[in-house]
Amino acid sequence: MTPCVKASQVLSTRRSSSLFTLKVPSFFLFSSSTTCLSSPSISTNTTDSTSIENQYKDLIFSTVQVKEWAFCNSKWVSFEFAPVIEDPDLLVRVLNLLRERPRIALRFFRWVQMQPGYERSVLAFCVILEILVENNLMASAYWVMERVISLGMHGILDVLIDGYLSSGISIKLLDLLLWIYTKKSMIEQCLLVFNKMVAHGSLPDVKNCNRILRMLRDKDWFDKAREVYRIMGEYGIKPTIITYNTMLDSFFKEGEVQQAMDLLLEMQKRTCSPNEVTYNVLIKGLSKRGDLEQAKGLIGEMLELGLGVSVNTYNPLICGYCTQGLLVDALNLEKEMVNRGISPTVATHNIIMHGFCKCGRMSEARHHFEQMMTTVRPDIVSYNTLIYGYCRLGNLGEAFLLFDELGYRSLVPTVVTYNTLIDGVCRLGDMEVAQKLKVDMSNHGIHPDVYTYTILVNGCCKIGNMSLAKDFFDEMLQVGIAPDRYAYTTRIVGELKLGDAAKAFSLQEEMFFKGYPPDLVTYNVFVHGLCKMDSLEKAAELVQKMVNDGHIPDQITYTSIIHAHLEKGRLRKGRELFSEMLIKGQSPTVITYTVLIHAHALKGRLELAFMYFSGMQENNVMPNVVTYNVLINGFCKARIMDQAYRFFFEMEERGIFPNKYSYTILINENCNMRNWKEAFRLYKHMLERNILPDACTHGALLKQLDENCKVKAVQSLESLIHSSD
């Protein structure tokens, strides 16, 4: 029987509350003598359909009365009901007569479904659903509808839409169907139900509309989310605060900040006051965008309006400050949160630790970790974060100690844990240990993923072992992991680094045939690689091809070309390209400004270097430690030491902590000027801050000394190191 049944197939003899009475089956009912229950048999001497159905009704009720557990599970058997099991039309008629006892109707229906020979019927499901909804047994109706979907009987939509049930019941069941589809994230089916409902004037409940919007937002189907929201307005489905909050979040995720702000105005015009969630969504969206001061101002607005602030209000903003390296501001926010009686969660601590780790400030990250343990229990993300920080600095000893500690904390390493360690050893070029880690993770039931293999390929490329890189790439294919765009791009980067442009372009063709046409990132990789290979003409040709293919050169494209020209001493050309970049509407990054500052400072053009430094801050691009280092280096070379120190102190005031290069630059110039006392003071200061000097630092300290002085200097250094320890 097809899911969509013609109305002519349905007979209309029924009582007013019954919505289905179907034609009489053309076979005789039989009574089985083999039954688990002693019950009256169905008479086989009648062709009166009503009496047959009534006899089954009476048999079902009397059976339940005699045996309370009848029809409760599939193991209970009675051959009396074989005709009902085998004939969907008869089942529908019997169910209609069980309406007065809906729970018995459901029990019988569930039992019939589990019997051998049962023939599925969309109409039978509709009847039992109708009975349940009429009696407000919505939890049971939910189970039945879930069963419909699990059996793939999606044709029930047409039965419900085409009016075989009363309008009120149909709408309730359609809403139920829509709810279950959203819970199962069945996007296509959701949109089909939604569109058919509005087209037939059966408007879905706004709660279901909100569920659809949330699902589309979470799946990044932003265009569809906008379309559903538009249709809601067109058909008069009044949005709720949840609707607005979901769409605001969707717009921010999409990067459409202006649309988010327009929606906020629309919301206020409709006298729908923003709540805590609205503000949290706005703060999160603005923080991700980098509009931190605006986001922070919203916390003040919340407090003025008497809205409650929570850890969900503060965490995104703290994350925003950490992302920009503004750790002092992040820590101040954490203090403010605590002062308001809001306890930081493990996520709060993880965000701050990650901020320290990104800046290489591992002593502070570790200190924060130890503080956290006094109030909350660290999770695997906490450990992964610290392991990442140590691996990034090349301190694999501490990273592996933390890895060993996981067992004592009853924490299980994840693929992220292993990938972080593998990346750490690959950065040091130790591919042997990297391979052992890959084997170890497999032995512990953690399967390497595309990122594992990409890290290994990248590690091989860095040491120039393209043969091993290819082996890992091929192994990834053999184990059934499809390389993604990043995996291909990693190999291309390696080939370009080795100067093999032909091989790189060959890989790009393979990437294209695998369904990854060149995107902006691919083009940027090639432009950067060709610039490094000093093939500026080819890089320029590729940029033109990139434009012809519909890709607009971005900050990375321009920065690569600007840097290449600056490296060749073409400062004027670099400035021209920078101006072109601004005219084309591309916002320079901290890297763009830093390469310009570095090139001009190196050539003694300090006024221009300072101009770019001022310009970046006017455009809300925050300098980092590298930016300050190139300025300090430029002013040191010009022997303008007071200005060099001014930048050094300014950096610290902004919460950007000096690294070993900051100190080495100042130590080097003080030694050149034979300011030994100041050089040693700086060296001691490094040690006190747990900033480890390297060969360059020691070379700077000792290069001006003769052999006798070097011996004394080494003794002094050893004394300083011991006192620091």
N, C-alpha and C positions, 0 to 999 in steps of 0.2 A: 504494500500500500504506500503510495507516494506521500511525502510530507504535506503537500498542498492538495487538499481534497476538495473536489467540486461541491458546491452547495447541493447539487442534485443528488449526491450520494447520501445526503443526510436527511432522514425522515423527520418530520416535524411533530410527531406524536410524543409529547413530553409534558411534564408539569411545568408550571411557570418558572420555578427556580432551576429547572434542569436545562442545560444548554446543549446537550447532545442526546439524541436517541437515533440510533442507526438501524439500517435494514436488517431483517432477520436472516441468520445464516441458513444456507440451503442444505445443511446436513442434520442428521438426528443426533441428539445428545445420548451418551451412554453412561451407564452406572458401572463402576468398577467394584468387583468383589475384593480386590487386593488394595486395602487401605489401612493406614495406620490409625484410623479413627472409626469408631462405630457410629455411623450417621445415617439418617434417612436418605435413600437414593432419589435421584432426579427421575421423574416420570418420563418415559420415552414414548408414551401413548398420546402425546399432544403436539400440535403444530402451532399452538398459541404462543407467540414469542413472549408476550407479557408474562404468562404463567411460567415459562421456562426461566426467565430472568428473576422472577419473584421466588421461584424454587431455589435458585442459586443464592439469592439474597438470604432466604430463610436458612439455607444450609450453612452459609458462612457464619451467620449470627449464632446458630445453634452449636456449631463446631467450636466457636470461641467460648461459648457458655460452658460447654462440657470440658474442653481442654484450654485453659487460659493461655498456654504457650503456643497454641496453634498459629501457623503462618509467621512465627517469629524468626525462623531461620530456614536456610535452604535444605537442611537435613530432614526437616519435618516433611513428610510426603503424604499426599492423598490423591489418588487417581480419579476421584470424583470430579476434579476440576480441569481435567485434560482438555475438554472442548474450549473452556474459557482461556486456557493458556495458549491454545493453538489458533484461536480466532480473534483477531484484534477488535472486530466489530462487536462481537459478543462481550468481550471484556469491557468495552466502552459502555454498553448498555447496563451491564451488571454494576459497574462503578457508579453510574447515575443513580441506581437504586440504593446505594450505600451512603448517600449524602447525609442522612440523618445521624450517622455515626462516622464522622470523618477520620478518626484515628484508626478505626477498624478498616476503613477504605484504604488508607495509606499502608497499613500493615499487609493487607491482602495484595495490594498492587506491588509492593516491594517483594513479596514472596513469589508472585507470578513471574516477575522479571528474572528471578534466579533459577527458574525451572527449565529443564531441557525442552526444546521445541517451542519456546516462547518467541513469537514474532513481534518485533518492535513496531510501535505505532505512535506517530507524533500526536494523533488525536487522543490516544489513551493517556499520554503524558499531559495533554492540555486539560482533559477532564479532571484528573487527580489534582492538577495545579489549581483549577477553578474551585474545586471542593475545598482545598486547603485555604485559599485566599478568602473565600466566602466566610470561612470560620475563623479567619484571622490567625491561622497557624503558619505564620510567615517563616519561622525557622525551618519547619518541615518543607515548606514550598521552596526555600533556598536549596535544601538538599536535593529535591527532585529536579530543580532547574540545573543544578550543578551536574547531576547525572545526565541530563539531556545533552549538555555541552561535552561532557567526557565521552559520550557515545557518538559525538560528531553529528547530532541531529539538528544542524543549524537551520533547517527548513522550518522549524517552529516559529521563526521570525515572521514568515509569510502567513502562517496560520493565524498568528496573533494580530498582524497588521490588517489582514483581509476581512476581519469582522466576524469570525466564527464564535467569538465570545462577546459578552457585553463590553461596552466601551470602558467602563470603570475597571473591570477585571483585567481587560487587555492592557491598559496603561500600567496597572500595578505589576503585571507579569513582564511587560516590556522593560520597565524600570529594573525589575529583579534580574532579568537577562542582561541588561546593560551593566548593572553593578558587578555581576560575576565576571563578565568579560573584562571589566577594568581591573578587577582583582587578579585575573590571570594574565593581564597585560596583552590581551589579544586585540591589538590596535585596529587591524583591518575590520574585524567583526564589530568592534565598538563603534567605529565611524559609520559602518553600514547600518547598524541599528539606529544610531543617532539621526542620520540623514533620512531614513525611512520614517522614523517617528515624526520628525518635524514636517516632512513632506505630506504626511497623512493627517496632520493636525493633532497628533497625540504627543503633546509636548513632554519631554523628559523632565523629571524632577531636577531642580537646580543642584541638588547634592550629587546626582550622577554626572551632571555637566562639569561640576568641580572635579570629580574623580577623573573624568576624561582629560580635562586640562592638566591636572597633575601628572597623569600618565604621559601625555604628550610632552610636557616640560621635561620630565625625567629621562625620556628617550630622545630628547633634543629635536623633536618634530615641531619646531617653532612655527613654521608656516601653517601647519594644520591647527595648532593651538589658536593662532590668530583667527583662522577661518571659523572654528567652533565658537569662539567668543563673538565674532561678528554675527553669526547665525543666531546666537542667543539673543542679541540685541534686536535683530530683525524680527524675530518671532515673539518678542516680548517676555523672554525668560529673564526675570529680574536678577541681576548679579548680587551676590552676597559679599561680605568682607573676605571670605575664603576665595571667591572668584578673583577679586582684585589682587589679593596677596599672591595668588598663584601666577596671575598674568604679570605682575610686577617682577616676580622672581624669574619668570620666563624671559622677559625683556632684558633683564640684567645678564642672564646667562648667555643670551644672544649678542650682548654688547650694545643693545639698542637703548641707551640711557635716556635719550630724548623722548622715546615712546613711553618709557617707564614714567618719566616726569609728567607727560601729557595725561597718562592714565591716572596718575595721582590727582591731578587737577579735576579730571572727570569724576573721580570718586568723591572728591570734596564737594563738587557741584551737586551731586546726587545725595548730599547730606549723609554720606556713609563715612563716619569718622574712622580715621586710622587707629588700629589697636597696636598692642605690643608686637604682634607678629609682623604687621605692616612696617613698623619702624625697624625691626630686626632684619627684614628683607632689604630695606633701603640701605641700612648700614652695611650689610654684607655685600650688596651690589656695588656701592660706592667704594668700599674698602678694596674690593677686587680690582676696581678700575684705577685705584690709586688716589682717589679724592678723599684723603684721610681727614683733613680738617673739616670738610663738609659732613663727613660721616660722624666725626666726633661731636660736632655741633648738634646732631640729631639726638644724642644721648641727653643733652641739656633740655631739648624740647620735650622729650619723653618725661623727664622728671618734673618739668613745669606743668605738664598736662596730668600729672599724677599717675602715669603709666609705670608699671613695674619693669625695671631693668633686670636682666638675668645674665648668666654666663653666656647664653646664646647671643646676647647683645654685644658683649665685650670681646668674645673670642675672635670673630671675623676682623674686628678693628685691630686687635693685638697682632693677628696674623698679617694684616696689611702693613703695619709698622715694621714687623720683622722682615717681611719680604723686601722692603725698601732699605733694610739695614739700620733702621732707626730704633735700636734696641733700648735706648734710654727711655724713649716715649712709650715703648711697649711695656717696659717694667713699671713705669709710672701708672699706666693704665691698669696693670695688674694690682698695684697698691690701691688705686682708687676703688677697684672692684672689691677688694678685701675690706676696705674702710666702709663700704656700703653693705657689708654683711654677706657678700656673695663669695662663696668658697670656690677657688679655682679647681677645675676638674683635671683629670689626667690629660685631657686634650689640650687644656690651657698650658700646662707645663710642657707638653710635647711641642707645641707651637713655639714657645720661647726657646726651648733647647735647640730646636731646628734652626731658629734665627741665629743663635750663638754658633752653632756648627757651621752654618753657611759662611759666617765671617771668620771661621778658623779659631774662634775663642773657646777652645775646648775646656780650659780650666773653669771658666764660668758656666759652661754647659754642664760640666760634671758637678759643680757646686749646686746648681739648680736641681739636678737630678737627686742629689743627696737630701736637699731640702724637701723635695717632693715626697720622698719616701717616709717622711715623718707624718704626713697627712693622708696621702693617697698611695695606692699600690701601683707601681709602674706596670705598663702592659708591654706587649711585644713591640708596639710602635715606639715606645720610649727607648727600648734597647736598640731597635733598628736605627733610630735617629742618632744615638751616640756612636754606634758602629759606623754609620755613614760619615759622621764628623771626623772620627779618627782615621778612617780609610782615606778620606779626602786630603788629610794632612800627611798621609803616608805612615802613620803610626799604627802599623798592623798588629803590633804586640798588644796594645790596649784593646784593639778591636776584637782580637781572638780571645782575650781574657773575658770580655763581656759576653762573647758567644758561648764560652764555657759556663758562664754564670747562669745562663738561661735554664739549665736543668735544675739548679738549686732553687730557682724561683717558680718551678713548675710551669714554665713557659715553653711553648713549642716553636722552634724557628720556622719561618715561612719562606716561600720562594723569594720574597723581598730581602730577607736576611741573607740568604745565600748569594743572591745577585749582587748585593752591596759588597759582601766580602770578595766575591769573584772580581768585581769591578776594582776593588782596592788593590788586589794583587796584580791585576792586569795593568793598572796604572804604573806599577813598579816593574812591569815587564816580566813578571814571574809566571809564565804560562804553564809551567809544570804544576805549581800549587793550584792554579786556577782549574786545571783539568781534574786534579784530585778532589777539589771541592765539588765539582760537577758530579763526579762519581759518588761522593759522600751524600749529596742531597738525594740522588736517585736511590741509594741504599736505604735512606730513611723515608722513602715513599713520597718524596717531593719531586715532582717532575719538572725538569728544566722547561722554561717557556721561551717564547720568541725573544724576550729581553735577555735571558741567559745567553742564548746563542749570539745575539747581537753584541753583547758585551765582550764575549770571547773573540768574535770576529774583529771588533774594534781594537781589542788588546793586541791581536796578531798584526793588524795593520800598523799600529803604533811602533812596533819593533821591526816592521818591514818584512815580516814572515807571511807573505801573501799566499804561499802554498798551504800553510796551516789554516789561514783564514778561509781559504776555499774548502778545506776539509770540514771545518766546523759548519760552514754554510751548507755544504752537501749533506752533512749528517742531520742538520735541521730538516731538510727536505725528506730524508729517508725515514725519520721518525714521525713524519706526518704533520710537522709544524710548518704552516705556510709563512714564508718570510713576508713581513709587512714592508711598507714604504721605508720605514726607518732602517730596517735590516739592509735593504738594498742600498740606501743612501750611505750607510756606514761603510760598506765595501767600496762604494764610489769615492768617498772621502779618502780611504786608504790608498786607492790607486792614484788619485790626484796628488796625494802627499808624496808618493814615490815618483811622480812625474810621468805616469803612464796615462795620458789623456785618452788615448785610443781605447784602452781597456775600460776606462771609466765610461766612455760614451757607449761602448758595447754593452756594458751592464745596464745603462740607462735604457737601451733598446729592449733588452730582456725584461726589464721592469715594466716597460710600456705594454709589452705583449702579455704580461701577467695581470694586466688590469690596473696598472698604476701609471697613468700618464703624468708627465712632468708637471709638478706644481711649483709654487713660488719657492718652497724650500729647496727642491731639486735644482732649480735654476740658480738659487743663491749659492748652493754648494759648488756648482760648476764655476760660477763667476769668481767666488772666493779662491777656488783651487787654481784657476787660470791666472788670477792676479798674483798668487804666491809663486807661480811658475814664471812670472814676469811676461805673461802673454796678454798684455793689456788690450791689444787690438782684437784678439779673439774674444776676450771678455766683453769688449764693447759690442762686437757682432752678436754675441749671445744675448746681451741685454736687449738689443733690437729685436731679436727673434722672440724673446720673452714677451715684449710689448705686442708683437704681432699675434702671439698666441693668446692675448687677452689678459696677461698678468702685468700688474703695475709694479714697477720696481719699488721696494720698500726701504726702510732704514738700513736693513742688513745689506741689501744690494749696494746702496750708495756708500755705506761705511767701508765695505770691502774695496771699492774702487778708489774712494778718497784715500784710504790707508795706503794703497799701492802707489798712488802718485806721491804722497807725502814721503814714503820710504825712498823714493827716487829723488827726493829733494825738490819736487815740484810743488812748492807751497802755494803759489798763486793758483795753479790748477786745482789743488785741493780745496781752496777757498771758493773757487768758481762752482765746483761740484756741490759744495755745501750750500751755496746760495740757490742753486738749481733745485736741490733737495727741498729747501724751504718753500720755494715757489710752487713746487709740485704738491705741496701739502703734506709732506712726510716729516714726522716729528723726529728729530735726532735723539738718539739714546745716550746714556752715560758713556758708552764705548765710543760713539761718534765724537762727542766732545773731547774725550780723553785722548784719542789719537791726534786730534787737532792741537790740543794743548801741548802734548808731548813733542810733536814735530816742531812747533814754533818755539817752545822753551829750549829744545835741544840746539836750535840754530841761534839762540840768543834773542829771539823776537819776543821778549817777555811781555811787552805791552799787548801784543796780539793774543798771547797765551792767556793773559789775565782777562782780556776782553771775552774770550770764549768761556772762561771760567765764570765770569759774571753773567754772561748770556744764558748759560745752562741753568743757573739758579733762578733767573728771571722767568724761565720757561718751566719752572718746577721740576727740573731734572736734577736729582740729588747726586752730588759727587760721591765717589767711593774712595777707598783707601788708595787705589791705583791712581786716581785723579790727583789726589793730594801728593802722592809720591813723585809724580812727574813734575808737579809744580815745585815741590821742595828741591828736587834734583836740579831743575832749571835755575832756581835762585841760588842754590849752592855753587853751581858752576860759575855763576856771575859774581860770586862772593858777596851776595847781598844776604848775609846770614840772618839779620834781624827779621827779614820778610820770610825766609825759609822757616825759622822757628815760629813765626806768627801762624803760618799754615799748619805747622805741626800741632800747636796748641788748639787752634780752631777745630782741627779734625777731632781731637779728643772731646772738646766741648759739645760737639754735635753727636757724640756717641759712636764715632767711627774710630776704632782703636788702631793705633799704629801697628804695623807688622815688622818682621825682621828687616825688610827692605827700607822701611822708613828710618829705622835706626842706623842701618848700614850706610845709607846715603849721608846722613849727618856725621856719623863717625868718620867716614872717608874724607869728607871735606875738612873736618876739624884736624885730622891727621895731616892733610895736605898743608894746612895752615900752622901745623906743629902745636895745635892746642891740645896737648896730650891729656891734661887733666879733664877737660870737657869730654874728650873721646872716651876716656875710661869711666867717667860718670854715666855717659849714655850706655856704655856696655853693661855696667852694673845695673842700671835701670831696666835694661832688657831682661837680665837674669831674674831680677826681683818680680818681673811680670810673667815669668815662665815663658818668655819668648826666646826660643833656642837660636843662637847665632849659627851661621854656617861658614863654609870655607871663605866666602866672599867677605863676610864680616871680619874674620881673622886676618884675611889678606889685607884688608883696608887698614887694620890696626898696626900691622907689622911691616908694611911695604916701605915705609920711610926710615926704618931703623937699620943700623949696621948689625953685624953678627952679635957683638957683645950686648948691645941693647936688646936684641931679640930674645936672648936667654933670660934677661931680667924681666922683659915684658911677659914672656910665657909664664914665668914664676908668678908674676903679679896676677895674670889672668887665672891661673890655677887657684890662687888664693881667693880671688873673687868668686870663682865657681864654688869652691868649698864653703865659703861663708854664705853664699846664696842657698846652697843645699841645706 
